[in-house]
């Protein structure tokens, strides 16, 4: 897949280089039939952080969208509620925004277990009699406390390679790079609908939209005069053109736009030419 970045003006279509010599080929059918004029770019607003109460998950929501709504960083909100990778939440689940008690945090991802009534206090003089008194099963037995389950670490996303690149999403590799003909120009990472998509390196967003056929909702980040990266098939974009991003920052939610399954299509281009991302990403 090859692509170029275009800018439309009222007098017609003119081509502008946005990468200082690095040309991203965006295959458009033509200026007259292109939907580029109607491209919508998601804007990211600054929201004051809410530190009290709770949020009940609704259908279609993700941990990143909830975090953005209440001014949280999504990984911090997930850890605050004991939600581990791949950060899947369900309708009706309660997301705590205020202080979380230890017992609640340890069981955030599990159904609650009803507590058994406390055992009656027995006077010292009757302990011998109690020792031989038959007890009905589970009549006074107190369930042992559940062990606190720590969130699962995510080294694949936090670790960087020597060249400074990090994985853009957690999930299995479902498509590999191919340099032959029109085959895959990047890699495909499987995942859950709404799963966070992260910037693989520091840079500036030079494109955010759905105007390129075959890529769905797409984000393109310029990292230097040599490298750019692309993130396709997203469900929702969380950055705008011209925005500066950092490695690991959430830029989109994984989706299936422009394809037949939920996945992230990820490309790295060096001086405009696609290269195998696995040569730049850290091992996992």
C-alpha positions as CSV (number, residue, x, y, z in Angstrom):
1,X,0.0,0.0,0.0
2,X,1.5,3.4,-1.1
3,X,0.2,6.7,0.0
4,X,0.7,10.5,-0.5
5,X,-0.6,13.4,1.7
6,X,-2.7,15.9,-0.2
7,X,-4.1,19.4,0.7
8,X,-7.2,20.7,-1.1
9,X,-7.6,24.4,-1.9
10,X,-10.7,26.2,-3.2
11,X,-9.1,26.6,-6.7
12,X,-8.4,22.9,-7.1
13,X,-6.0,20.2,-5.9
14,X,-2.4,21.2,-5.2
15,X,0.3,19.1,-3.8
16,X,2.3,20.1,-0.7
17,X,5.2,18.3,0.8
18,X,4.6,17.9,4.5
19,X,7.6,15.7,5.3
20,X,10.5,17.9,4.0
21,X,11.3,15.5,1.2
22,X,9.5,12.4,2.6
23,X,6.4,11.8,0.4
24,X,3.6,9.7,1.8
25,X,1.6,8.3,-1.1
26,X,-2.2,8.6,-0.4
27,X,-3.9,6.8,-3.3
28,X,-6.9,9.0,-4.1
29,X,-9.3,8.4,-7.0
30,X,-9.1,12.0,-8.0
31,X,-9.9,15.5,-6.7
32,X,-13.5,15.6,-8.1
33,X,-14.6,12.3,-6.6
34,X,-12.5,12.4,-3.4
35,X,-14.2,12.7,0.0
36,X,-11.1,14.5,1.3
37,X,-13.1,17.8,1.7
38,X,-15.3,16.1,4.2
39,X,-12.6,14.6,6.4
40,X,-13.2,15.1,10.1
41,X,-10.4,15.2,12.6
42,X,-11.0,14.4,16.2
43,X,-10.0,17.1,18.6
44,X,-8.6,16.5,22.0
45,X,-9.9,18.8,24.7
46,X,-8.3,19.4,28.1
47,X,-10.7,18.1,30.7
48,X,-10.2,18.7,34.5
49,X,-9.4,15.5,36.3
50,X,-12.4,14.0,38.3
51,X,-11.2,12.4,41.5
52,X,-14.5,11.4,43.1
53,X,-17.4,9.1,42.4
54,X,-17.6,6.3,39.8
55,X,-18.6,5.7,36.2
56,X,-20.8,2.8,35.0
57,X,-19.5,1.4,31.7
58,X,-21.9,1.7,28.8
59,X,-21.9,-0.4,25.6
60,X,-19.2,0.7,23.2
61,X,-17.0,2.5,25.8
62,X,-13.4,1.7,26.4
63,X,-11.0,2.5,29.3
64,X,-9.3,5.1,27.1
65,X,-12.5,6.9,26.2
66,X,-13.6,6.9,29.9
67,X,-10.2,8.2,31.0
68,X,-10.3,11.1,28.5
69,X,-13.9,12.0,29.6
70,X,-12.8,12.4,33.2
71,X,-9.3,13.9,32.7
72,X,-7.3,10.7,33.5
73,X,-4.4,9.1,31.8
74,X,-5.8,5.7,30.6
75,X,-3.1,3.5,32.0
76,X,-3.3,5.2,35.4
77,X,-7.1,4.8,35.5
78,X,-6.7,1.1,34.5
79,X,-4.2,0.5,37.3
80,X,-6.3,2.5,39.8
81,X,-9.2,0.0,39.1
82,X,-7.0,-3.2,38.9
83,X,-7.7,-3.6,35.2
84,X,-4.9,-5.5,33.4
85,X,-4.0,-6.0,29.7
86,X,-5.7,-6.2,27.3
87,X,-7.8,-3.7,29.2
88,X,-11.2,-5.1,28.3
89,X,-14.2,-3.7,30.2
90,X,-17.9,-4.7,30.1
91,X,-21.2,-2.8,30.2
92,X,-22.4,-2.4,33.8
93,X,-18.8,-2.5,35.2
94,X,-18.1,0.3,37.7
95,X,-14.9,2.4,37.2
96,X,-13.9,4.1,40.4
97,X,-12.7,7.7,40.0
98,X,-12.1,8.4,43.7
99,X,-10.1,6.6,46.3
100,X,-10.4,2.8,46.0
101,X,-10.4,0.6,49.1
102,X,-7.9,-2.3,49.0
103,X,-10.6,-4.9,49.1
104,X,-12.5,-3.3,46.2
105,X,-9.3,-2.8,44.1
106,X,-8.3,-6.5,44.5
107,X,-11.7,-7.7,43.2
108,X,-12.3,-5.0,40.6
109,X,-12.1,-7.5,37.7
110,X,-13.9,-10.4,39.6
111,X,-17.5,-10.9,40.9
112,X,-17.8,-10.2,44.5
113,X,-17.9,-13.1,47.0
114,X,-20.5,-12.7,49.8
115,X,-18.9,-12.6,53.2
116,X,-19.8,-15.4,55.7
117,X,-21.2,-14.3,59.0
118,X,-18.6,-14.0,61.8
119,X,-18.2,-17.0,64.1
120,X,-19.9,-16.7,67.5
121,X,-17.7,-15.9,70.5
122,X,-17.4,-19.0,72.7
123,X,-16.7,-18.6,76.5
124,X,-13.5,-20.2,77.7
125,X,-15.4,-22.6,80.0
126,X,-17.3,-24.2,77.1
127,X,-14.5,-24.7,74.6
128,X,-14.2,-28.4,75.4
129,X,-17.9,-29.0,74.7
130,X,-17.8,-27.0,71.5
131,X,-14.8,-29.0,70.3
132,X,-17.0,-32.2,70.1
133,X,-20.2,-30.5,69.0
134,X,-21.1,-31.5,65.4
135,X,-21.0,-28.5,63.1
136,X,-23.1,-28.3,59.9
137,X,-21.1,-27.8,56.7
138,X,-20.2,-24.1,56.1
139,X,-22.3,-23.1,59.1
140,X,-19.7,-20.9,60.7
141,X,-16.8,-21.2,58.3
142,X,-15.3,-17.9,57.3
143,X,-13.9,-17.7,53.8
144,X,-10.2,-16.9,53.6
145,X,-9.5,-13.4,52.2
146,X,-8.8,-13.2,48.5
147,X,-5.2,-12.5,47.6
148,X,-4.6,-9.2,46.0
149,X,-4.0,-9.6,42.3
150,X,-1.5,-7.1,41.0
151,X,-2.0,-5.6,37.5
152,X,-0.1,-7.5,34.8
153,X,3.0,-5.6,33.6
154,X,3.1,-4.6,29.9
155,X,6.8,-4.7,28.9
156,X,6.0,-5.0,25.2
157,X,4.5,-1.5,25.2
158,X,6.7,0.3,27.7
159,X,10.1,-1.1,26.4
160,X,11.9,0.7,23.6
161,X,14.4,-0.6,21.1
162,X,17.9,0.9,20.9
163,X,16.6,3.1,18.1
164,X,13.8,4.5,20.3
165,X,10.8,2.7,18.9
166,X,8.1,1.0,21.1
167,X,5.2,-1.3,20.2
168,X,2.0,0.6,19.2
169,X,-0.4,-1.9,20.6
170,X,-0.7,-5.1,22.6
171,X,-1.8,-8.3,20.7
172,X,-0.8,-11.1,18.4
173,X,1.0,-10.5,15.1
174,X,-1.6,-11.4,12.4
175,X,0.2,-10.0,9.4
176,X,3.9,-9.5,8.4
177,X,5.7,-7.1,6.2
178,X,6.3,-7.9,2.5
179,X,8.2,-5.8,0.0
180,X,6.9,-7.6,-3.0
181,X,4.4,-5.9,-5.3
182,X,1.3,-4.6,-3.6
183,X,1.5,-6.9,-0.5
184,X,1.6,-5.8,3.1
185,X,3.8,-2.7,3.6
186,X,3.8,-3.0,7.4
187,X,2.6,-5.4,10.1
188,X,-0.9,-6.1,11.5
189,X,-1.6,-6.5,15.2
190,X,-4.8,-8.2,16.4
191,X,-6.7,-6.9,19.4
192,X,-10.0,-5.9,21.0
193,X,-12.4,-3.3,19.6
194,X,-11.6,0.0,21.4
195,X,-8.2,-1.1,22.6
196,X,-5.7,1.8,22.9
197,X,-3.4,2.5,20.0
198,X,-0.1,4.2,21.1
199,X,2.4,6.4,19.4
200,X,5.5,4.3,18.6
201,X,7.9,7.2,19.0
202,X,7.9,11.0,19.7
203,X,6.7,13.1,16.8
204,X,4.1,15.4,15.2
205,X,0.8,14.3,13.7
206,X,0.8,15.2,10.0
207,X,-2.5,13.4,9.1
208,X,-5.5,12.2,11.0
209,X,-8.6,11.2,9.0
210,X,-10.4,8.6,6.9
211,X,-9.7,9.9,3.4
212,X,-7.5,7.0,2.2
213,X,-9.2,3.9,0.9
214,X,-7.9,0.7,2.4
215,X,-6.6,2.3,5.6
216,X,-9.8,3.3,7.3
217,X,-9.4,5.9,10.1
218,X,-5.7,6.6,9.8
219,X,-3.0,8.5,11.8
220,X,0.4,9.4,10.3
221,X,3.2,10.7,12.6
222,X,6.4,12.4,11.4
223,X,9.3,11.6,13.8
224,X,12.2,13.2,11.9
225,X,13.2,14.2,8.4
226,X,13.9,10.5,7.8
227,X,11.1,8.5,9.6
228,X,7.3,8.5,9.6
229,X,4.9,5.9,11.0
230,X,1.3,5.1,10.1
231,X,-1.6,3.6,12.2
232,X,-4.6,2.3,10.2
233,X,-8.1,0.7,10.7
234,X,-8.8,2.7,13.9
235,X,-12.3,3.0,15.4
236,X,-11.8,6.5,16.7
237,X,-9.0,9.0,16.4
238,X,-7.9,10.9,19.5
239,X,-5.3,13.3,18.1
240,X,-5.4,16.2,15.5
241,X,-3.1,17.3,12.8
242,X,-0.2,19.4,14.0
243,X,-0.4,17.9,17.6
244,X,2.9,16.8,19.2
245,X,2.8,13.3,20.7
246,X,5.1,11.3,23.0
247,X,6.1,7.6,22.9
248,X,3.3,5.6,24.5
249,X,0.6,8.3,24.2
250,X,-2.8,7.1,23.2
251,X,-3.6,8.4,19.7
252,X,-6.5,6.2,18.7
253,X,-8.8,3.3,19.5
254,X,-8.3,0.0,17.6
255,X,-11.1,-0.9,15.2
256,X,-11.9,-2.5,11.8
257,X,-12.5,0.5,9.5
258,X,-11.4,-0.3,6.0
259,X,-10.8,-4.0,6.8
260,X,-12.7,-7.2,7.7
261,X,-11.5,-7.7,11.3
262,X,-10.4,-5.7,14.4
263,X,-6.6,-5.0,14.0
264,X,-4.0,-2.3,13.9
265,X,-2.1,-1.8,10.6
266,X,1.3,-0.3,11.5
267,X,3.9,1.0,9.0
268,X,7.3,2.6,9.4
269,X,8.7,4.5,6.4
270,X,12.3,5.6,5.9
271,X,12.8,8.4,3.5
272,X,9.4,7.6,2.0
273,X,10.0,3.9,1.5
274,X,8.3,1.2,3.7
275,X,10.6,-0.9,5.9
276,X,9.9,-3.9,8.1
277,X,8.7,-2.5,11.5
278,X,10.0,-5.7,13.2
279,X,13.6,-4.5,12.5
280,X,12.9,-1.4,14.6
281,X,10.6,-2.6,17.4
282,X,11.9,-4.2,20.6
283,X,11.8,-8.0,20.8
284,X,8.9,-9.5,22.7
